[in-house]
């Protein structure tokens, strides 16, 4: 019996030593793993596609307002001056329309491949974040700039979907004449009612291209004839569309809708003369 107790104690001590060794080894593994995770996390943050450090080796071109960056590719590099000049022109128009100055500089990261860029960034291009625009070389140039400037005025965007979509389309610089497209719907009797445009739930159920071009045309009409007041009000205010328009134009929505339809043939003409503080042609 005495021998059995001695053997039991000896065996227990042996197990205790083994357990201690395993615990120390485990702690070392966890410690090493933790350090490795931190290093990996730091590397990920350093090379993140949304950090300007990621683009440190890209080519740079500075215009009046913008700092453009692109991969070291001659075909894109040769276009940087023209792109910079057009960007300055667009942001100048938007500053006038929105009564606000742009941040300086605005950084624009120009990607040659949309798929690769969207995989890197994890979202659809083009878009803006703070003072930086992420742009794919074949996309309409105005979208990212409008996104940046619109959210400078209204950080959360307008409470009205037709304003967010319509203003973005109006100044996307795609070359599309939205007024002309809408005029055809007016003549064919297929124009959406204004009530369906200003109600978010109804608006979202409408055909996307048609609703967007109609919203762009109406906002273009407002800015062409009534300046920036209606647009800024629609972006910032939390009151009804009709109240915003009454304050900014002294006319209700029904009257303005009638005026818009009446002048669509004029607005649809290519590059009409524009009064100061306005933007009349869809797609610029």
Secondary structure, 3 states (H helix, E strand, C coil): CHHHHHHHHHHHHHHHHHHHHHHHHHHHHHHHHHHHHHHHHHHHHHCCCCCHHHHCCCEEEECCCEEEEECCCHHHHCCHHHHHHHHHHHHHHHHHHHCCCCCCCEEEEEECCHHHHHHHHCCCCCEEECCEEEEECCCCCHHHHHHHHHHHHCCCCCCCHHHHHHHHHHCCCCCCCHHHHHHHHHHHCCCCCHHHHHCHHHHHHCCHHHHHHHHHHHHHHHHHHHCCHHHHHHHHCCCCHHHHHHHHHCCCHHHHHHHHHHHHHHHCCCCCCCCCCCCCCCCC
